[in-house]
C-alpha cells in the first residue's frame, strides 16, 4: 500500500484549478507510467530499482515532482 504521497495529494498535483483530476484519471496515469518504467527496465536489462523501490511508487513520485502530467484529449 502506498502511503506517501497520498492519493489526495497526487490528485491535486495531477489536475489543475480549472480542471481537477479524478481518481480514475490518476489510476490510468499511474498505470501507464508504471508500465513504461517496467518496459524501460526490461529493455536496458535492469532487474531492480535503487533501494528495491517498486515501479508504482516511482511513478507516483514522478507525478508529485511534476515530471509526469496527464494529457487531456
Secondary structure, 3 states (H helix, E strand, C coil): CCCCCCHHHHHHHHCCCCCCCCHHHHHHHHHHHHHHHHHHHHHHCCCCCHHHCCHHHHHHHHHHCCCCCCCCC
